[in-house]
Amino acid sequence: MLLFLLLSACSSTTFIYNRLDILLPWYLDDYVDITRDQRTSLDEWLKPFLHWHRVDELPHYVALLDNIEQSLDKPATAETVGQFYATLEQAWLRLEDRAMNWIFKLGADLGDEQIAEFLLVLQQQQEEYEDEFLPRTEEEYRQDSYQNFLDSLQDYLGRLDKNQRAVLREGSAELARMDVLWLEARAVWLVKLTELLQREPGWQQALRDAMAARNENHSKAYEQTYAHNLEVVQRVIATVLNSRSDKQDRRLRKKLNNLREDLQTLTSQGG
């Protein structure tokens, strides 16, 4: 849900963002059936959260876009891309922390059957992910990684040329498989979450602490693989950016400018 919100905030249109008060409860319905009274309460809990995000957070995104556009006037480096990623990561953590306020209220308002339903959906998702990702061959994994690279970059740059695609192929070949480690970590988290959602006294703070410590409790293999893949991705992005054509540069700058204007409009509507 939080990822949905963050991606919506980075949409090229204000349409989705202005309807998050409707879309978030609708999205929640995929996980648990909430009653009419619970939906009414959720609407009230979301108002201050969405106002905070619009007024306080969106200006941070605008500033980030300004920094990204300024960086386009000089050669890109993996370190620069990493700095932008770190900024987004901090925005994500602020979003996650602030969202806990209404998530805790909703969690306390749900009945035991609703909590059980929510956990069952998460477990079913785990099984679906395992069925989807684990049987992949190495060749299939590399192809999926390459396609993810290609789709993401072409959205901002337009069609990549032969040499740029070769860079993506090389980067995909360097990636270490993360799916097994990610699914193992997710399974461990589901066990912990199931325990916390028994909602014993103090469960809200226990859940907040567990989420804060989640990234610190990954296995060494997980941390090393994640760090390696992140370095590869940042290097690939920098390499492709440095090889962009004039046409790709114009498209990229236009995309960034349109996004900035959307976010500025959304911010001005929050007062």
C-alpha positions as CSV (number, residue, x, y, z in Angstrom):
1,M,0.0,0.0,0.0
2,L,2.8,2.4,0.9
3,L,4.6,1.6,-2.4
4,F,1.3,2.3,-4.2
5,L,1.2,5.7,-2.6
6,L,4.7,6.6,-3.3
7,L,4.5,5.5,-7.0
8,S,1.3,7.4,-7.3
9,A,3.0,10.5,-6.0
10,C,5.6,10.1,-8.8
11,S,3.0,9.7,-11.5
12,S,3.0,12.0,-14.5
13,T,-0.6,13.0,-13.8
14,T,-2.3,14.4,-10.7
15,F,-5.4,12.2,-11.4
16,I,-4.4,9.3,-9.3
17,Y,-2.8,11.3,-6.5
18,N,-5.9,13.4,-6.0
19,R,-8.0,10.2,-5.6
20,L,-5.8,8.4,-3.1
21,D,-8.4,8.8,-0.4
22,I,-10.6,6.6,-2.5
23,L,-8.0,4.3,-4.0
24,L,-6.2,3.3,-0.8
25,P,-9.3,1.9,0.9
26,W,-10.2,0.2,-2.4
27,Y,-6.7,-1.3,-2.6
28,L,-7.0,-2.4,1.0
29,D,-10.1,-4.5,0.0
30,D,-7.7,-6.9,-1.7
31,Y,-6.3,-7.8,1.7
32,V,-9.3,-7.6,4.1
33,D,-13.0,-6.9,3.9
34,I,-13.7,-3.8,6.0
35,T,-17.1,-2.8,7.2
36,R,-18.8,0.5,6.3
37,D,-18.1,1.9,9.8
38,Q,-14.4,0.9,9.5
39,R,-14.2,2.6,6.0
40,T,-15.7,5.8,7.4
41,S,-13.1,5.8,10.2
42,L,-10.3,5.0,7.7
43,D,-11.3,8.0,5.6
44,E,-10.9,10.2,8.7
45,W,-7.6,8.7,9.6
46,L,-6.2,9.1,6.1
47,K,-7.0,12.9,5.9
48,P,-4.1,14.1,8.1
49,F,-1.7,11.6,6.6
50,L,-2.5,12.6,3.0
51,H,-2.4,16.3,3.9
52,W,1.1,15.8,5.5
53,H,2.3,13.9,2.4
54,R,1.1,16.6,0.0
55,V,2.3,19.6,2.0
56,D,5.5,18.4,3.6
57,E,6.7,15.5,1.4
58,L,6.0,16.5,-2.2
59,P,8.3,19.6,-1.9
60,H,11.1,17.1,-1.1
61,Y,10.3,15.3,-4.4
62,V,10.4,18.6,-6.3
63,A,13.8,19.4,-4.8
64,L,15.1,15.9,-5.8
65,L,13.9,16.4,-9.4
66,D,15.7,19.8,-9.5
67,N,18.9,18.1,-8.4
68,I,18.5,15.3,-10.9
69,E,17.9,17.7,-13.8
70,Q,20.9,19.8,-12.7
71,S,23.1,16.7,-12.6
72,L,22.2,16.0,-16.3
73,D,24.5,18.8,-17.3
74,K,27.6,16.9,-16.3
75,P,28.7,13.2,-16.6
76,A,26.7,10.8,-14.5
77,T,28.4,8.5,-12.0
78,A,27.2,5.5,-10.0
79,E,27.9,7.6,-6.9
80,T,25.5,10.4,-8.0
81,V,22.8,7.9,-8.9
82,G,23.4,6.3,-5.4
83,Q,22.9,9.6,-3.7
84,F,19.5,10.1,-5.4
85,Y,18.6,6.6,-4.4
86,A,19.5,7.3,-0.8
87,T,17.3,10.4,-0.9
88,L,14.4,8.4,-2.1
89,E,15.1,5.8,0.5
90,Q,14.8,8.4,3.3
91,A,11.6,9.6,1.8
92,W,10.3,6.0,1.9
93,L,11.2,5.6,5.5
94,R,9.5,8.9,6.5
95,L,6.4,7.7,4.6
96,E,6.5,4.3,6.3
97,D,6.9,5.8,9.7
98,R,4.1,8.4,9.3
99,A,1.7,5.8,7.8
100,M,2.0,3.7,11.0
101,N,-0.3,6.2,12.7
102,W,-3.4,5.3,10.7
103,I,-2.3,1.7,10.2
104,F,-2.2,1.1,13.9
105,K,-5.7,2.6,14.3
106,L,-7.1,0.4,11.6
107,G,-5.2,-2.7,13.1
108,A,-6.8,-2.0,16.4
109,D,-10.3,-1.7,14.9
110,L,-10.2,-4.9,12.9
111,G,-11.7,-8.1,14.3
112,D,-9.8,-11.3,14.8
113,E,-11.4,-12.8,11.7
114,Q,-10.3,-9.8,9.7
115,I,-6.7,-10.1,11.0
116,A,-6.8,-13.8,10.1
117,E,-8.0,-13.0,6.6
118,F,-5.3,-10.4,6.1
119,L,-2.6,-12.8,7.2
120,L,-4.0,-15.5,4.9
121,V,-3.8,-13.2,1.9
122,L,-0.2,-12.4,2.7
123,Q,0.6,-16.1,2.9
124,Q,-1.2,-16.8,-0.3
125,Q,0.9,-14.1,-1.9
126,Q,4.0,-15.7,-0.6
127,E,3.1,-19.0,-2.2
128,E,2.2,-17.3,-5.5
129,Y,5.6,-15.5,-5.5
130,E,7.4,-18.7,-4.9
131,D,5.5,-20.4,-7.7
132,E,6.3,-17.5,-10.0
133,F,9.9,-16.8,-9.2
134,L,11.7,-19.9,-7.9
135,P,11.2,-22.2,-10.9
136,R,13.0,-19.7,-13.2
137,T,16.1,-20.9,-14.9
138,E,19.2,-18.7,-14.8
139,E,18.5,-17.7,-18.4
140,E,14.9,-16.7,-17.5
141,Y,16.1,-14.8,-14.5
142,R,18.6,-12.8,-16.7
143,Q,16.0,-12.1,-19.3
144,D,13.5,-10.9,-16.7
145,S,16.2,-8.6,-15.2
146,Y,17.1,-7.3,-18.6
147,Q,13.4,-6.6,-19.5
148,N,13.0,-4.7,-16.2
149,F,16.0,-2.6,-17.0
150,L,14.8,-1.9,-20.5
151,D,11.2,-1.0,-19.5
152,S,12.3,1.3,-16.7
153,L,14.9,3.2,-18.8
154,Q,12.9,3.4,-22.0
155,D,10.0,5.0,-20.1
156,Y,12.2,8.0,-19.5
157,L,14.6,7.9,-22.4
158,G,12.6,6.4,-25.2
159,R,13.9,3.6,-27.4
160,L,17.5,2.5,-26.4
161,D,20.0,1.9,-29.2
162,K,22.0,-1.3,-29.7
163,N,24.9,-0.3,-27.6
164,Q,22.7,0.8,-24.7
165,R,20.9,-2.5,-24.8
166,A,24.2,-4.3,-24.7
167,V,25.0,-2.4,-21.4
168,L,21.8,-3.7,-20.0
169,R,22.6,-7.2,-21.0
170,E,26.0,-7.0,-19.4
171,G,24.4,-5.6,-16.2
172,S,21.8,-8.3,-16.1
173,A,24.6,-10.9,-16.4
174,E,26.3,-9.4,-13.4
175,L,23.3,-9.4,-11.1
176,A,23.2,-12.1,-8.3
177,R,20.0,-13.9,-7.9
178,M,18.0,-12.2,-5.1
179,D,14.6,-14.0,-5.4
180,V,15.4,-16.9,-3.1
181,L,16.9,-14.6,-0.4
182,W,14.0,-12.1,-0.7
183,L,11.4,-14.9,-0.3
184,E,13.2,-16.4,2.6
185,A,13.3,-13.0,4.3
186,R,9.7,-12.4,3.5
187,A,8.7,-15.8,5.0
188,V,10.5,-14.9,8.2
189,W,8.8,-11.5,8.4
190,L,5.3,-13.2,7.9
191,V,6.0,-15.4,10.9
192,K,7.0,-12.3,13.0
193,L,4.0,-10.3,11.7
194,T,1.6,-13.1,12.6
195,E,3.0,-13.2,16.1
196,L,2.7,-9.4,16.5
197,L,-0.8,-9.3,15.1
198,Q,-2.1,-11.4,18.0
199,R,-2.3,-7.8,19.4
200,E,-1.1,-8.4,22.9
201,P,-0.7,-5.2,25.0
202,G,1.9,-3.0,23.5
203,W,1.7,-4.6,20.1
204,Q,1.8,-1.2,18.2
205,Q,5.2,-0.2,19.6
206,A,6.5,-3.8,19.1
207,L,5.4,-3.7,15.5
208,R,7.0,-0.3,15.0
209,D,10.3,-1.6,16.5
210,A,10.2,-4.7,14.4
211,M,9.7,-2.8,11.2
212,A,12.6,-0.4,12.2
213,A,14.8,-3.4,12.8
214,R,13.7,-5.4,9.8
215,N,16.5,-4.3,7.5
216,E,19.0,-4.8,10.3
217,N,18.1,-8.5,10.7
218,H,18.6,-9.7,7.2
219,S,21.1,-12.5,6.6
220,K,24.7,-11.6,5.6
221,A,24.0,-13.2,2.2
222,Y,21.0,-11.0,1.7
223,E,22.9,-7.8,2.6
224,Q,25.8,-8.7,0.4
225,T,23.7,-9.6,-2.6
226,Y,21.5,-6.5,-2.2
227,A,24.5,-4.3,-2.0
228,H,26.1,-5.9,-5.0
229,N,23.0,-5.6,-7.2
230,L,22.4,-2.1,-6.1
231,E,25.9,-1.2,-7.2
232,V,25.4,-2.9,-10.6
233,V,22.0,-1.1,-11.2
234,Q,23.5,2.3,-10.3
235,R,26.4,1.8,-12.6
236,V,24.2,0.7,-15.5
237,I,22.0,3.7,-15.1
238,A,24.9,6.0,-15.1
239,T,26.5,4.4,-18.1
240,V,23.2,4.6,-20.1
241,L,22.7,8.2,-19.1
242,N,26.1,9.1,-20.3
243,S,25.4,7.6,-23.7
244,R,22.0,9.2,-24.3
245,S,21.3,10.9,-27.5
246,D,20.1,14.5,-27.9
247,K,16.6,13.1,-28.5
248,Q,16.7,10.9,-25.4
249,D,18.0,13.9,-23.4
250,R,15.1,16.0,-24.5
251,R,12.6,13.3,-23.6
252,L,14.2,12.8,-20.2
253,R,14.2,16.5,-19.4
254,K,10.6,16.8,-20.6
255,K,9.5,13.9,-18.4
256,L,11.2,15.4,-15.4
257,N,9.8,18.8,-16.0
258,N,6.2,17.5,-16.4
259,L,6.6,15.5,-13.2
260,R,7.9,18.6,-11.3
261,E,5.0,20.7,-12.6
262,D,2.5,18.0,-11.5
263,L,4.0,17.8,-8.0
264,Q,4.1,21.6,-7.7
265,T,0.5,21.7,-8.6
266,L,-0.4,19.1,-6.1
267,T,1.5,20.9,-3.4
268,S,-0.2,24.2,-4.0
269,Q,-3.6,22.4,-3.7
270,G,-2.7,21.2,-0.2
271,G,-3.0,24.5,1.6
